[in-house]
Amino acid sequence: MRRGRSVVLGALAGLAAALCVACTPATPAQDERGEADELDLERMIRQKRYAPYEPAEMFDDGAVMRRPPEGTVPNDRVTGDPGLTRGVAGGAYVDRIPVPVTLELIRYGQGRYEIFCGACHGIAGDGESEVARNMTQRRPPSLVDARVQAFPPGRIYQVIVEGYGLMRSYEPNIPLRERWAIVAYVKALGRSRAAALDALPPPLRERALKELP
């Protein structure tokens, strides 16, 4: 009986000792200089590393910057019919907008255009804006210019996706359907500039005659 009690007490004492060890504060790790690194916020800056575009002997081509594997795309890119997603099919820009063009789509495109494009290209699409007037290197072009209007819809779409010149890509900001809505509105802007008064429906012709100088 006494022996059994001793065994139980011994087990409890061992458990208590283990718990004390577990609760003992850990000693901060030390670096090669023997100094505690608990608050060493510069360690990642000091570590050995390559800077972008540096040569690297560990790779066969000697470059530290690695190309993504062939065929990879950003994980947020919409894939599918390239005519719809990239504006290009069979190695050429699509010459028709690949979504149903309705008055609702054009009006929606107008709102998206005024948010994302109007600040530089002007609300009227003529390249006249406060931003454009203060750009000294190269001003945004007029989107109602005949040369721009001659672009197929796929070309205008691709500029939105990939950017052009000083203009950055808006792919991360404008979803696929909104891009085509903007393309439809840009095309509508061009047609509105080229329309003859006599070709307008009577109510619009009367309104135009009142508002034109």
Phi, psi and omega in degrees: 000313180295324180295317179298321179295322179296321179296317180296315180297322178296319179296319179294321179295318178297321179294319179297320180295321180294320179295322179296319178297319181295329183272354181290129180304135181289145177283129181304142178295154181239145178271188186295344179269001179082012182258146180294137183252017183301323181246022182277092184274356182257004187298320180290334178286323183279341187294158179291132183198166175259145171270156179305140176072006175285153173288149180220116184289346182286344181252148184299324181273000176073012182244138180282331180285123184257142176279142174298151177305146182304131176091357179283151179226159175303144186292348178257006180280136176281126180251163181143216180303116183296334176296326179276316187273333183238351181080011183228135177217131180062031179078010180224154176294140177293139183260003175224145178291122189276024173228156180300124180267111181238167176299324178297318180296317181294318178295321176296319177298326177299315179297317179293321179299313183294332178283311190262332189248328188298330182300326180259313186273356181088144180300326179275358180078009185267007179080007180259110178204164179297322177296314182298320182294338181256008176265112186269335184283309178201123181281150176298140182286160171287129180275351177261001174298143183301327181291321177288319180296337178285344178297141173293156181307324181297329179291316179295319178299316183294327177297321177297318185285316188255346186080172179200130180060238180277351181276129180279170175287137175254014179303319181290340187258333186241114179295167188305308184298322180293327178297314180292329176296320177294318178301315180298321180290320178299319177295321179294323177301316180297318180293325180294331178283332186263354185288135175280147181302320183293340182274352182279150172300148185311314181298319180289325179295318178296319179294318180296318181296328179287325187268337180287146179293000000 
